[in-house]
Amino acid sequence: TTIRNGLNNSSYHAALTNSHQTSDNDETDEADETDETDEKDETDEQWGEPILHKIQNARLKLTQASHYTKTLATQALIFIHHTDSHDSDDDDADLTFDPYSGRRRKKQPTRSKISSFLNLVSTFLYMTNYYIVAPTSGLYAARLGSTEALSGIIIGMTPWAALVSSILYSWWANHSYKSALIFASACSLIGNVLYALALPCNSLTMVIIARLLNGFGGARAINRRYIADVFTSHERTAASVAFVTAGALGMAVGPGVAAIVGYLDIPENTYWTEETAPGYIMFVAWTVFFVSAILFFKEPQKLTALPPSSSSVNQNNSHDTMEMQPLLSNTSNGNSFKQTSTPKTRVSRLALSFTAFFSNIPVMTTLFIYFILKLALECILSSAPSITAYYFHWNTTASGTFLAILGILIFPANLVLAKVSRRYSDRYLIIVTLLMLIAGTFGILFYGSDSTTYSMTQYVTFAVFIFLSTNMLEGVNMSLLSKTIPKSWARGTFNSGLLATEAGTLGRAMGDVVISATALAGFDKMLNLTFAPLAFVSIVITIVTWKVYEYLVPVDQDDED
């Protein structure tokens, strides 16, 4: 019995031990499986989270780039359609009618790359030609026996001529691009020859005529029209960005070239001086462009967007063709409605168009703001050589370098604007940038009595502040204008893009007049006489903008008239 009891106890303990071992093994297996699962989840998280972060970062960068691109594109003043890319009318603009099949098809590119490149080179050379004389125009007038105060008049002859040439080129672009570009480049070519030879001839009149011809060489109306007519809606934004970039580079390169000429130690003679060098340099550049336009620019083929009459289409496709016909036909068919147009009705339509234009509060406000910001921009750029020479004794090289640096700042300014425009509305940003302009104009003023106490740091800081505020204001203001201007105003010779161009060009021209008028009163008074009235005008336009703040919203896409 004792032995049996001992064996039973041994078996019990052995079974219990085996049970515990089995349980432990099961728990160990479960723990191992849990650990493997956790490790697998951690591995998935380690591999999955970075991929998701990369995707999110890529989407963020793409969104930022898209906003930056749209910010630049709105400054091109190409108002063919609203910014809504899903508009059915915008999609229809990229379709053309195939007379053989009776169906609509996607437009095929009809432009050449070199023609598009020459179109950009044209605007780059014009902006370079515009500002290359800014650092030396006052000295040129002095060497011709006049006063440095005429520097604003010399610079301003170009925008005054551009006011007229823009209308001419807007009409000319309805018929031909190539001949208009060749004529514009020929005007610039001759103008620069006259500008360079004015010193040997001792003629200030030649300088004035030369700058007027440079204004007729400004084919920006043709450049914009080329982009609007040749590029599809999906390509137009990128083309507009390239157009704005080319102009901004020209604004920076022009004074930069003048500064480089000052650095070069080239012996001066009757023909080559620091003042005449811009004429020779731009003459060579325009000659190259003139020859290239003749040889390589190809007139783009204009596609037909309207369908032909039903008789020219195959009967098998008559159903599709009937869908393409206008509801009210103006054909000679006696059963169809005949639209008549008399001089009286045309005058009535024109009167209604002008009434609608001047009663459109958002459009009138943005155009007035555009005029003011271009006025301020021209004042800061054209007055810089004279003001810095009087207060800080800068030479043309220093002032040219300063203006070139200002031109480069356009790109980071638009980058900042692209980021903040994602969070705030256009009208809110307009108010903010106008307040920045007011702060800059008050900050740059001289409040002392001794000119030697005026600080270079004060001038440079607030000059940069004014320049950045005007460029940011231009971006957001054009963005609002593109969203509020009716589509019907984008057609014809006197289209919305031309109106905006004329407003900005008039602002530039008036700014140059202000510079010369204040300089004639004395260089010691030039700074305050230029920017104190500008500060007052900025306050007025800010108050007006605030009064009409509730009207500065994008119009309904359906209410385009």
Steps between C-alpha positions, in 0.01 A plus 500: 500500500781736587680420175175541306429832665853616420469401135165676477649817653792481258262460205290788627802728533630391162163564338476835677849590386421397143179703517690808620761448229231466235327811629829685508576386147157613384547838668845525351365418156223756544751755622725423206209538260401829669857625480520400135172681433618811685830489316313463171274796585801704604671404176192600301486829690871556444456445127151653466530828691800637307325424171187682616711792618676511164166498319368780723817705451483448124137612493583805713788598271280450195227718652748773590649490151151521351414806710831663408435432132149645517630806686745573220255414224239754615755781452519426127167685448370224271130496592351253257307294751430486867739308716259208530663243278186285495290758325327346204567806287868471576495139395316592179774751421740209461277325245476558128260377236604228257309560173568146378355310794255764619628460855702707740857401562778617729711782363841393385801724571552732203789703639872446480720495808739755359211739430385471860856558616536810280172627643654486850829652383305797367355590840836432671683740266232766539520500881880494483494795259254681727717501813854482359507880471369567853843532672650729229208698351556799730871515419423469129270805518770694686765414239268630231483836671168451683422409861500165676140568598398386150591141584134426572394645166760294314388180670132593475493550124489122462176436696332802339570354157394156624155639584443555129690200367306258722176592322670471162647159578177373653331569165796373298501168686156429353669462162865403551754439775819480297472830315406680822799354687735590216368857492534533878856368502591734211373796706713394796801442277480849347424656836814361660714621211364852548553476876866403456569767236329784687822588687721539189220705345450693827123469469262446790218480247654183359492345848129582538416361154709190571308425819170553319605244242593262783141539621371394159736204528306377799297216348363368828145523365608267220681271745189466717272450203729231361480307827123542521431391142760230441525314831220279628337571834706229669825642364413867545591519869853372442539732201380795709752416772778494241381838370504662845837343581651634178378851581629482857840379383514789255425744781798361693737451206458855365649689798743211552647548152534873567686419822734258321585770244601723790730228634674455165807711448438591137654827374229750411489689171250704305282199422547255788427630849324369807188685386497384137600138571141386571400611149773297331439192714126496438555573129698177469240305698208631295687436174541135591132479592394682180686253278380201704137610478523532122665161453347280768171644628208310349152641483276266702211339319169627630251217547131534425288465809159531331345224288431547130154494350315171489536471125874450531474210739432140413136400539597205720613744765208742465380436853838595652523798271156631599606493862793722411289763319413822688144532625452826311664482160595808300523315169322605186230237545165668495359283782779585740521799725707779345711713734546853373758746624463871427727787607233603750487158666881481509515838677234382745697184578817702546323739737363209700845343516657817635217542750545144621876553518487812717226356722700184576639582844755216534648561156523878539651466848766249392593708193537811715716306747707375208556857386611607849738210556668554162531869586670413829723239336617742233567771758728276705687362198544818294586724794756266658806615296435872568410462868790268583744725313386805699483346849761222485718598201436172319629469144316334214658164579372500858150616406483249212597217733235610750230503232609158373470357851152648533399329175614161628287542814186456288531121513519452881222758539270296277600183683391651833179625341425155362523352850286759681239510221402144594374618839362847430268648238618733227318803637648450846852478358437813292427695818809358671734581211354850469576557869854376432528753217384779730756398763776495238418842356493660846813317610712615206431871558771734631390666826815700577651826378855387424530265202812339646293352781282298263594137550584263215353219708168686523483559126601149394270332753186689406582504129507119513180512707322710236627282216391175665161637604422625148598169340299297750209740452524451125477123535195492727332791318532329162374179657181675610464675164524168315218363717267801468538613140229364267605259228332708232751779565788275397408523132576758234767765464404695813500192723548474874870417471558817298308710752708366787819554297401860426427565870840369605687678220327827585611454860862456387480805273352720774766379742776620267327837464490531880872421521599775258259752655634446852863498380450840336403634842840388634663170583489590868118505480462214255461221757220655704321658203488159331397269783290725726224542236535130420435419866186716491375332180567159656289594801216613274497180294514293819193680637317456170589131494372458854174673409435259213647201682178299490483530120851365439397139452522271195196528276271208427630301205158516338470878530775578255328803344 
